[in-house]
Amino acid sequence: MFVEERQQKIAELLEQKRSIKVNELSAIFNVSESTIRRDLQDMEEKGLLKRTHGGAVGIKKTNFEPTFKEKEDEKHTEKSFIAKIAASLIEDGDTIILDSGTTTLEIAKCIEAKNITVITNSIDIASELSNKDDIELVVTGGNLRKITRAMVGHITENVLRNFRVDKAFIGANGISVEEGITTPNFIEAQTKKAMMNVANKVYIVSDSSKFNQVSFSVISPIRAVTAIITSKDLDEEIIKDFEDAGVEIINKGD
C-alpha cells in the first residue's frame, strides 16, 4: 500500500472514531509503529489531524461553538446519566456552583439534597431552581451570551470572588490530557476559571464526545480538576490515559 493511500485510510478512520492509537494502526495496516508515527507526523504537518500521546485525534475548528439549543437536542440520554451521578455527589448543606450548560441544567433537575446553596450564571438553571424551597439560589448576573445562555464577564467574575463553595460542576467542549479543559470562547473560559478558583472540589461534566477534543480557550490543565463525570460509553483506553495522568474518571452509575 502506498503512503498516500494509507494516510487516506487513516483520515477515514478518524472520521469514524474520535481518536486512534499507533498500535491499532500498526496492526490494521501491518506496518511498524515507527512507520505509523511518520505517517501521523506528516498528516499533522498537513493539518489533517492532531497527534496525541500514543496516537492521534481528528481535527475540527477549535473556535466552533454550538448553540444552547443545538446542544440541548443532542445526547440527552448521556447528559441525564451524567446528571444523576453528579447530583448524587451533592450532600445536604452543600454550597455548589452550577456552570451554565445543558448538562448542568440536567443536574439542577436531579438535585435531591436539602438545605443547599446554588450559585449559577445560567438563566435556565435559575429558572429551574427558583421554586425549590430547600435551595438558596444566588444568580451571578453579568453579560448574557445568547449563544450559550451564560452570564459571563467581569461582573460575573467579581461576584464569584465573594464566595467559597464545596463543589463546582463545570461544562467543557474539549477534554485532553495534553491540552487540558477547553472551551471555544475566551470570556466564557475566564468565567469558568473564576468558578473553579473558589471551589474546594471541581467536577467537569461532559459526555464522551468531548474527550480528545481541543477548543480555542484553555480553562485549566486536567490536574486542576477533582474528577471528570462522563457517560458510560467512554473508551477504556481513554479512561486509562486519563487515570495514568492522575485524573479520576467517574462514569459508573445506575
Backbone torsions as a table, in degrees:
resi	resn	phi	psi	omega
1	MET	NA	132.1	178.5
2	PHE	-68.6	154.6	179.7
3	VAL	-56.2	-45.8	-177.5
4	GLU	-61.6	-38.9	179.9
5	GLU	-67.9	-41.3	179.3
6	ARG	-64.5	-42.7	-179.6
7	GLN	-66.5	-35.2	176.0
8	GLN	-62.3	-41.4	180.0
9	LYS	-69.8	-33.2	174.6
10	ILE	-63.1	-43.7	178.1
11	ALA	-60.8	-39.0	178.7
12	GLU	-66.3	-38.5	178.0
13	LEU	-63.6	-38.4	-179.4
14	LEU	-72.3	-18.8	172.8
15	GLU	-75.0	-28.4	-179.7
16	GLN	-86.9	-33.8	-178.6
17	LYS	-121.6	148.4	-179.9
18	ARG	-70.7	-30.3	-177.8
19	SER	-150.0	161.6	179.7
20	ILE	-151.4	148.0	-175.8
21	LYS	-96.6	153.2	177.7
22	VAL	-58.6	-44.2	-177.1
23	ASN	-67.2	-30.8	175.1
24	GLU	-63.9	-48.4	-178.4
25	LEU	-64.4	-37.5	178.3
26	SER	-60.1	-42.7	179.7
27	ALA	-70.6	-40.0	-178.3
28	ILE	-62.4	-44.4	-174.3
29	PHE	-99.2	-1.7	178.0
30	ASN	56.4	46.2	175.1
31	VAL	-130.7	168.9	-177.8
32	SER	-70.9	158.1	178.0
33	GLU	-65.0	-32.8	178.3
34	SER	-65.0	-35.6	176.2
35	THR	-64.1	-43.3	178.9
36	ILE	-63.3	-42.0	179.5
37	ARG	-61.3	-38.0	176.8
38	ARG	-65.3	-39.9	176.7
39	ASP	-59.6	-46.9	-177.0
40	LEU	-66.2	-38.8	177.3
41	GLN	-63.0	-44.2	179.1
42	ASP	-62.3	-43.1	-178.6
43	MET	-69.3	-34.4	176.6
44	GLU	-66.3	-40.5	178.6
45	GLU	-63.2	-27.4	177.7
46	LYS	-86.9	-2.6	179.8
47	GLY	78.1	23.5	-176.5
48	LEU	-93.2	-18.1	179.9
49	LEU	-161.3	175.8	174.4
50	LYS	-124.9	124.1	178.5
51	ARG	-72.5	144.2	175.1
52	THR	-127.5	177.1	177.1
53	HIS	-62.7	110.1	176.9
54	GLY	83.3	9.4	-178.8
55	GLY	-179.9	-143.8	-177.5
56	ALA	-157.1	157.5	173.2
57	VAL	-126.7	156.6	178.5
58	GLY	-71.5	157.6	-179.8
59	ILE	-93.1	133.4	166.7
60	LYS	-137.1	161.9	-178.4
61	LYS	-61.4	124.8	-174.5
62	THR	-71.5	-20.9	-179.2
63	ASN	-99.7	8.7	177.1
64	PHE	-67.6	132.7	-177.4
65	GLU	-138.5	109.2	176.8
66	PRO	-69.1	154.2	178.5
67	THR	-75.6	164.5	176.9
68	PHE	-57.2	-42.3	-178.6
69	LYS	-64.1	-42.4	178.6
70	GLU	-62.4	-41.0	179.7
71	LYS	-71.6	-33.9	-178.9
72	GLU	-63.4	-32.5	-175.1
73	ASP	-85.0	-6.5	-176.5
74	GLU	-117.0	149.2	175.0
75	LYS	53.2	40.8	-177.3
76	HIS	-65.2	-38.1	179.2
77	THR	-61.0	-44.9	-180.0
78	GLU	-64.1	-41.9	-179.0
79	LYS	-65.9	-37.6	177.6
80	SER	-64.5	-40.5	177.6
81	PHE	-61.6	-47.7	179.2
82	ILE	-61.2	-43.2	-176.9
83	ALA	-61.1	-40.4	-179.6
84	LYS	-65.3	-40.0	177.0
85	ILE	-63.9	-48.1	-178.4
86	ALA	-60.8	-45.4	-178.6
87	ALA	-63.1	-31.2	179.7
88	SER	-68.1	-18.7	178.8
89	LEU	-85.7	-10.5	179.8
90	ILE	-87.3	121.5	-175.3
91	GLU	-105.3	159.2	176.5
92	ASP	-53.6	132.6	177.8
93	GLY	86.4	-2.2	-179.1
94	ASP	-66.8	153.4	164.9
95	THR	-111.0	128.4	-175.0
96	ILE	-136.2	158.7	170.0
97	ILE	-112.9	132.1	171.2
98	LEU	-114.1	110.8	175.1
99	ASP	-63.0	154.6	176.4
100	SER	-70.6	138.2	178.1
101	GLY	161.0	167.1	-178.1
102	THR	-73.3	-34.8	178.1
103	THR	-72.0	-42.2	178.7
104	THR	-67.5	-29.8	174.0
105	LEU	-62.1	-39.9	177.1
106	GLU	-65.2	-35.8	176.6
107	ILE	-60.8	-45.5	-179.9
108	ALA	-56.1	-38.1	-179.3
109	LYS	-69.9	-22.9	-174.4
110	CYS	-98.2	-4.5	-174.9
111	ILE	-64.3	128.3	176.9
112	GLU	-118.4	-12.1	-179.0
113	ALA	-63.3	150.7	-177.3
114	LYS	-105.8	155.1	173.6
115	ASN	55.2	48.7	179.3
116	ILE	-111.6	159.7	174.2
117	THR	-113.7	129.3	179.0
118	VAL	-117.1	124.7	172.1
119	ILE	-104.9	130.6	-178.8
120	THR	-145.0	152.4	172.7
121	ASN	-108.5	21.6	-176.5
122	SER	-110.9	124.9	176.5
123	ILE	-69.3	-28.3	-180.0
124	ASP	-74.1	-42.1	176.9
125	ILE	-66.8	-40.5	177.4
126	ALA	-57.8	-43.2	178.5
127	SER	-64.9	-42.8	-178.6
128	GLU	-61.9	-38.9	-173.6
129	LEU	-95.5	-4.4	-170.5
130	SER	-62.9	-25.8	-177.1
131	ASN	-107.3	12.4	179.8
132	LYS	-91.6	118.8	-172.8
133	ASP	-67.2	-29.6	-175.3
134	ASP	-87.7	7.0	-176.9
135	ILE	-123.5	124.6	170.7
136	GLU	-89.3	125.1	-171.7
137	LEU	-109.3	129.3	174.3
138	VAL	-119.3	120.7	179.1
139	VAL	-104.9	128.1	-169.8
140	THR	-69.6	-29.9	-167.0
141	GLY	72.9	-177.3	-179.1
142	GLY	125.8	-171.4	178.0
143	ASN	-84.1	128.3	-177.9
144	LEU	-84.3	121.1	171.4
145	ARG	-88.9	110.4	-173.0
146	LYS	-65.8	-30.5	-176.7
147	ILE	-65.2	-34.6	-179.8
148	THR	-113.4	-5.0	-179.4
149	ARG	59.6	33.6	179.6
150	ALA	-110.0	140.0	172.1
151	MET	-89.2	125.6	-172.1
152	VAL	-138.2	176.7	173.5
153	GLY	101.5	-170.9	-172.7
154	HIS	-62.1	-39.8	179.7
155	ILE	-60.7	-47.7	179.6
156	THR	-59.7	-48.0	-177.6
157	GLU	-63.9	-39.9	179.7
158	ASN	-65.3	-37.8	176.4
159	VAL	-63.9	-45.8	-177.4
160	LEU	-60.4	-33.5	-178.3
161	ARG	-64.4	-15.3	-179.2
162	ASN	-83.4	-1.2	-173.7
163	PHE	-124.4	160.4	167.2
164	ARG	-134.6	124.7	-173.4
165	VAL	-122.1	162.3	179.4
166	ASP	-72.6	-44.9	-172.4
167	LYS	-143.7	143.7	173.1
168	ALA	-125.0	137.4	178.0
169	PHE	-115.4	114.9	-169.1
170	ILE	-119.7	133.8	174.9
171	GLY	-87.9	160.1	179.9
172	ALA	-152.5	153.8	176.5
173	ASN	-97.2	-23.4	-179.9
174	GLY	-138.7	138.3	178.2
175	ILE	-135.7	116.2	-174.9
176	SER	-141.0	138.5	177.1
177	VAL	-58.2	-44.5	-175.6
178	GLU	-79.5	-43.2	-171.8
179	GLU	-97.6	-10.2	176.6
180	GLY	84.7	-155.5	-179.1
181	ILE	-94.3	124.9	-173.5
182	THR	-133.5	161.7	177.8
183	THR	-149.5	155.8	-172.9
184	PRO	-68.1	-31.3	-170.2
185	ASN	-104.4	129.6	-176.0
186	PHE	-63.6	-44.5	-177.5
187	ILE	-65.2	-40.2	177.9
188	GLU	-65.9	-35.4	177.1
189	ALA	-61.7	-39.2	179.7
190	GLN	-66.1	-37.8	177.7
191	THR	-65.8	-41.9	177.5
192	LYS	-63.4	-39.2	176.0
193	LYS	-59.3	-43.9	-179.7
194	ALA	-61.3	-37.3	176.5
195	MET	-64.0	-46.0	-178.6
196	MET	-63.9	-35.8	-175.6
197	ASN	-67.0	-20.4	-177.0
198	VAL	-108.0	10.2	-176.7
199	ALA	-108.6	139.3	175.5
200	ASN	-70.1	-40.7	176.9
201	LYS	-127.4	138.0	-178.3
202	VAL	-121.2	122.5	177.7
203	TYR	-114.3	124.1	171.5
204	ILE	-86.0	131.6	-179.3
205	VAL	-120.0	108.6	-177.5
206	SER	-155.6	144.8	178.4
207	ASP	-74.3	171.5	-171.7
208	SER	-62.9	-22.9	-177.9
209	SER	-67.4	-15.5	-178.5
210	LYS	-84.9	-11.4	-177.4
211	PHE	-75.9	142.9	-176.6
212	ASN	59.5	28.2	171.9
213	GLN	-114.4	150.7	-178.5
214	VAL	-131.9	125.4	175.0
215	SER	-104.2	177.7	-168.0
216	PHE	-66.5	-42.9	-170.8
217	SER	-109.6	129.8	-179.2
218	VAL	-81.6	129.3	174.1
219	ILE	-89.7	-49.9	-179.3
220	SER	-167.0	161.3	167.5
221	PRO	-69.4	157.6	-176.0
222	ILE	-65.0	-28.2	-178.3
223	ARG	-69.6	-11.5	179.7
224	ALA	-80.3	-5.7	-177.2
225	VAL	-105.8	152.0	178.3
226	THR	-72.5	-44.8	-179.7
227	ALA	-165.4	164.6	174.5
228	ILE	-115.6	122.9	177.4
229	ILE	-98.5	123.5	-174.0
230	THR	-142.1	-179.2	-177.8
231	SER	-79.8	159.9	-172.3
232	LYS	-77.6	-3.3	180.0
233	ASP	-89.2	7.7	180.0
234	LEU	-67.4	132.9	-177.9
235	ASP	-59.5	137.7	-177.6
236	GLU	-62.1	-33.2	178.9
237	GLU	-66.9	-36.9	177.6
238	ILE	-66.9	-42.5	176.9
239	ILE	-56.4	-45.5	-179.3
240	LYS	-62.6	-40.9	179.1
241	ASP	-58.0	-44.1	-178.2
242	PHE	-72.7	-39.2	178.7
243	GLU	-67.0	-35.9	175.4
244	ASP	-63.3	-28.7	178.4
245	ALA	-86.4	3.7	175.5
246	GLY	89.8	19.0	-178.0
247	VAL	-113.8	127.3	178.2
248	GLU	-78.0	132.5	174.4
249	ILE	-108.1	125.0	178.3
250	ILE	-111.6	111.0	177.3
251	ASN	-145.9	30.8	176.5
252	LYS	-115.9	128.4	-179.5
253	GLY	-167.4	-171.6	-179.0
254	ASP	-71.4	NA	NA
